[in-house]
Amino acid sequence: MPITNEQVAGHAFLRQLYADPYYPDHVVDKGKAILLRLCRRIEAERPADLANLYVLTHAATDEFNLLEAEFEAAGSEIETVAREEIAEDFWFVSSAYGFSDADAEELIATREW
């Protein structure tokens, strides 16, 4: 299912990670895919409120938790720069779908990175 939100469709997810050779593109691609799946779920399920949005963002955050091992296997990790970039993209997604009042920390509350 293609993304219908034009703001999201035109967004360069995880841009800083792609620009830094410390983060392997093949692993960053998986992170981008997680964020795009989150967008598709939001469009399909249309969460009515923040509580429902947080269920979706927590599931996506859990996927990033699993991705940490792949970063490490590739000689990288989800450290400060990556954490901030990922968190900013979660907030971008929530804002683009009308949840600009979302708590940035709550969006990724289940993170282990």
Rosetta blueprint (number, residue, H / E / L):
1 M L
2 P L
3 I L
4 T L
5 N L
6 E H
7 Q H
8 V H
9 A H
10 G L
11 H L
12 A L
13 F L
14 L L
15 R H
16 Q H
17 L H
18 Y H
19 A H
20 D L
21 P L
22 Y L
23 Y L
24 P L
25 D H
26 H H
27 V H
28 V H
29 D H
30 K H
31 G H
32 K H
33 A H
34 I H
35 L H
36 L H
37 R H
38 L H
39 C H
40 R H
41 R H
42 I H
43 E H
44 A H
45 E H
46 R L
47 P L
48 A L
49 D L
50 L H
51 A H
52 N H
53 L H
54 Y H
55 V H
56 L H
57 T H
58 H H
59 A H
60 A H
61 T H
62 D H
63 E H
64 F H
65 N H
66 L H
67 L H
68 E H
69 A H
70 E H
71 F H
72 E H
73 A H
74 A L
75 G L
76 S L
77 E L
78 I L
79 E L
80 T H
81 V H
82 A H
83 R H
84 E H
85 E H
86 I H
87 A H
88 E H
89 D H
90 F H
91 W H
92 F H
93 V H
94 S H
95 S H
96 A H
97 Y L
98 G L
99 F L
100 S L
101 D L
102 A L
103 D L
104 A H
105 E H
106 E H
107 L H
108 I L
109 A L
110 T L
111 R L
112 E L
113 W L
